[in-house]
Amino acid sequence: MPATLDRILSKRPTDYFLGACAPCRLPVRATIPDTRDDARHTACPQCGTWMRVSRVYATTVDASCDAACMGATGPACSCSCGGANHGGSWAPATYESHATADALARYRERLDKQERERARKAEAERKSRQAAFDAWAEDHGDVIEFLTATDIDNTFIDDMRRYLRRLDVLTERQATAVRKFIEGARRRAAEEERRKAEAEAAGPAPEGRQTLTGEVVSAKIRDNDFSPSGADYKMLVRLDNGARVYGTIPKALQTRRTTEGNLFALRGVRVQFDATVTAKTGEPTFGYFQRPTKATFI
């Protein structure tokens, strides 16, 4: 008989404890007197596995004990035995009895049914996720191809790869971010190839006092505590023979208005100036220039 709310609130703890041994697939009842804890550990009498058991709470009502009480596997007793018979089929003294065999068969049948239901739900969930992922993949093949093929070490890309392995559908925002990453990776790869080709085709950096002609690749401000202004203006110039030289921007080239990320609007501009060049040791296509003069735009 189910216990009412007031009976549940007045439930009485017993010295009986119930649990289930996972290796044996067998409920276990133990008597553990003189303890205040509702959860204890005891050894399975079948295999010796150390397992957790929970205290049986009894609520006495006007109902007789039946097979449901004797074969119970939960910790709450609500019949007239006051917990004395609750789960009694699992007490050590009855392990070899016919009643225990029947109760054990029913218990294991319940476990099998629960496991089959869990497996059925898991398979249904997997199929549902796979169907949703397949539908999403039809329009995102480029994203999937990149994420499954790339070995780029990037936290965001690593997260997106984990989502794919779990068949998680990426949001449109995430897919757009991946595509931007792909485009950036392609640009960087193309730029690297271009620089590599230029380096292979470059001639040696001229040495000594020279008239230099070329295109400004970059122009930047560098901190210099020894400079009166606290900074130096530097530029990298690709000469007509492909060699690159690096040095201070001549005063005559500091006349244009600086735009965002483009100091003195020099990037991409062709210039000519006289300077003394020293080739970098071990890198003959790169040099440093000093004392630039007669600088002009061309």
N, C-alpha and C positions, 0 to 999 in steps of 0.2 A: 504494500500500500504506500503510495507516495506520501511523504511527510509534508505537513503544512508549514507555513512560514514561521509561526511561533515555535513549532517543534524543532525546526532546523536551528533556530536561534538558541534553543536550549539543549542542543545536542551534547552528548556526554562522551568524552574521550575514553577509549579502552586501551588495554595493553596489547591489542592485536595490531599487526602491521601487514599490509599487502603490497606486493610489487610483482614485476614480471621479469623473468630472466630472458634476455634477448637470445643468447646462444641456444638455450633449450626450448624457447618459445613456450614457456611454462610459467603460470602464475605461482607465486610463493607466498605462503602465510607464515608469519613468525610471531612468537609471543616475546615481547621485550618489556618487562615491568620496570617501574621506578625510573622513568625517563620523562623529561619535560618537552623534548623535541617532537615535532610531528613528522619529521623525516629522519630516517636512520639508514644504516647500511648493514647488510647481513650476507652471509654466503649462501649461494644456491645449494640446496641439499643434493641436487642431481650432479652438477658439474663443478661446484665450488666457486663459481664466478662471484666476485664481490659486487653486489647490486643494491640499488636504492629501493627502500620500501616506505610506504606512507601509513600513518596511524589510521585505524578504523574508528570513525565516530558513530556512536549509536544514538538513535532516537526511538524510544520505546512507544509503540502504538498498539492498537488492538488487532494486530494481524499475526497470523501464524507463520512460522518459518516454512519456506518451500525450497525447491531446487534453485530458484533464483538467488536466494540468500546463501545457500551452501556453495553454489558455484560462482558467487560474485567475484569480480576482479577489481571493483572500485572500492574506495575507502569509506563510503557512507552506508550505514545499516539503519533501516527504518522499520524493523519489525519487532515482535515481542521478545525476541531472544536478547535484546540489548547488546548485540554484537558478539554474543558468545558463540553463535553458529556461523557468523558471517564469514564467507570464504572458507568454511570448514573443509571443503573438498581438497583444499590445497595445503592443509596442515600436514606436517611430515609423517604423522602416524597413518595417514590414509593414502599415501602415494601408490600402494599396490592394490587398492580396492577397486572393485568394478565401477563404483560411483565416480571415482576419480578418473578412470579411463574414459567414461562417457563425458564427464565434464571437460576433460582435457581435449577430447575430440571436438566438442562444441566450441571450446575456446580457440583451438587452432583453425577451425572452420571459419570463425569470425575473423581471425587474423588474415586468412587467405582471401576472404571476401573483401576486407579492407584494403589489402595490398593490390588486389585486382582492380578495385575501384580507383585507387590512387594511380595505378598504371594507366587505366583508361583515361582518367582526367589529364594526366601528363601527356599522353599521346595526342589527345584532342587539342590540348594547348599547343603542343609542338606543331601540329598540322595547321592550326589557325595562324600561328606566328610565321610558319613557312609560307602559307598562302599570302599573308599580308606583305611579307618580305619580297616574294616573287613579283607581286603586283607593283611594288615600289621599284624593284630592280629594273623593270622594263624601261623606265625613263631615267635611270641613273647608272647605266652600264659604265660610263666613263669614270664615275666616282668609285664604283666597286673595283674596276680594273686597276685604278691607281692605288687604292688602299691595299689591295691584295698583292700587288707587285712591288711596291716601294719598300725600301729599307731605311728611309730617312728617319733619323732620330729626332722626333719632335713630339712633345707631350700631347698636343691636340690631335695629331695624326695617330698616335698610339691609342688614344681614347676612341677615335672613330673606328680603328681596326678592331678593337675589342667589341664595339657595338655590332659590327658585321658578324663576328664569330658567334655572337649570341643571337643572331637573326633579329636584332633590333633595327627598326626602321629609323633612319636619320631624319631629323626635321629638315624642312626646306632651308632654314637658316644654316644648319650644319652642312647640308649638301652644297649650298652656295659658298660657304667658307672653304670647303674642300676644293671646289672648282677654282676659287681665287688662289688657293695655295698651289694648285696644279699649274695655273697660268704663270704665277710667280716663279715656280721651279723651272718651267720651260724658258722663261726669259733669262733666268740666271744661267741656265745651261747654255743657251745661245750666246750670252755675253761671254761666258767662259771660253766657249769655242772660238769666238771672234778674237778674244785677247790672245788665246793660244796661237791662232793663225798669224796674228800680227807679230807676236813675239818670234815665231819661227821665221817670218819674212823680214824682220827688222835687221837693219845694218848696225855696225858698231857706233857707239856714241863717240863723236869727235872729241879730241882732247886738245887742251891749250886754249889760247884766245881765238874765238871763232865768231863769225856772224851766223846766228842761228835763225832758222825759219821753220815754223810749224804751227800746229793747232793746239790750243789750250785744252787739256783734258779735264782738269779740275783746278779750282782756286779756293784756298781755305785760310782761315785765321788760326795761328798757332800761338799759344801762350808763351811769353818769354819774359822772365823776371828781370833780365838784364837789358831789355829794350826800353827806351824812354817812354814809349806808349804802352808797355806791358804786353805787347803782342807783335807777332810778325805776320806778314802776308806772304803766303807761299803759293806757287803754281807748279803744275806738272804739264809739260809740253811734249807732244809727240812730234818729232822732227820729220822732215820730208822723207828721210830714209827709213822711218819706222822706229828709230831709237827714241828713248824717252829721257828727258832731263828735268831735274827738280831744283828749284831755288826760289829766291825772293822775287816778288812781283816788282818790276821797275816802277818808279813814280809816274812815268809817262803813261802807264797802263792802268793806273788807279783812278781814272777820270770818269768812268761810266757808273751809272747808278746801280747799286746792288739790288738784285731781286731775291726773292725767297730761295735759299739754297744755292745761289749763284753769285759769289763775291765779285763785285765790279762788273757783273754781266760778262765775264770772260769765257765761260765754258763754251767750247765750240768755235771760238773766234781765232782767226789766223793772225799771228804776230811775227815780228822780226826784231831781233836785238843782238847786241854784241855781248859776249860773256866769256869767262874762263871756265872750261869744263874739265872735270876729273871723272873718269870712268869708275864705276863701282867695282871693287875687287870681286872677281868670280862671276860678274854679270856684265859682260862687255856691251850689252845693248842698253844699259842704263847708266846715267851720269848725273853729277851734281854741278850746277853752274853757280858762279860767284861774280860779284861786281858787274851786274848788267847795266849797259848804257845804250843810248841811241835806239830806244825801244819805240816801235810804231805799230799801228794796226795795218794790216794789208788785206 
